[in-house]
Amino acid sequence: MGTEIMTLREVSAYLKITEKTDYRLGAEGKIPAFNVGGAWRVRKQEVDA
């Protein structure tokens, strides 16, 4: 199932938004992010959806 996992920095570059906006959208639940060892991660497939 090759699901690509991205950092919030990578998501910011991918969506062409600032990291601050990315963190805010993650906190609001608008970007489906999850925490792994203190670092936020996002599945690329979910960002594309």
Secondary structure, 3 states (H helix, E strand, C coil): CCCCEEEHHHHHHHHCCCHHHHHHHHHCCCCCEEEECCEEEEEHHHHHC
